[in-house]
Amino acid sequence: MRVLIVEDQPIIITTLSNILLEIFPLVTINSTTSTSDALELISKFKFDLIISDLDFNGEKRFAVAEVANQNNIKCIIYSAHYNSAFIKKGKELNVAGFVSKLGNIIDLQFALKNYNTLNNYICSFCEMKNKQAESNEILFPDLKGIEERILDLLLIQTPRKEIATEL
């Protein structure tokens, strides 16, 4: 088994390498700290799994996952970013999993152990944070006519006397 770790923090590369070696003692691990080097490695070697961060000092966030998808290589996004837009993009790119660095190590271990059978796995931390974000959304009621006009005026901070005069 050959794994590519794409991560700009050397300590995280070391941690991921150690976890991989515990799970897969015979794994061959390549690593890089840049997207461009990762794309070059992917063109030279056949990888079974890619573990990729999303934040590389302005480089395209999903470049590695896009190339993994094009080459039918399983990819796990391992990032501190966990908002719903990033998770949605990961799903579009058929990532095996999306695991937050801020979450539980057990979720990461699960994703690594099961990478070959996973399809769009979302770690529990990402699930929880996105549910919280959804519950904090401002929901607008279904208003019609004069109620809708009053709301529009309130949203643009029209004084109440002006609203009363208009109505």
FENZILIN-V429170 format. One line per field, one symbol per residue. phi: phi as a letter, one per 20 degrees, with the letter a starting at -180 (. if undefined). burial: # if it has 24 or more other ideal C-beta (glycine too) atoms within 12 Angstrom, else .. A space follows every 50 residues. Layout:
phi: ???
burial: ???
This chain:
phi: .ccdddbedgffgfffffffffecgdfdddbbdcfffffffffecedebc dcfddclnfggdgffffgffdldfcdecbfebfffffffgffelffbcce feeefffffffffdgfdebmfdffffgffffffffefedefedcmfffff fgfffemfggffffffe
burial: ..######...##..##.##......#.#####.#..##.##....#### ######....#########...#######.##...##.###.######## #.#...######..#..#.########.##.................... .................
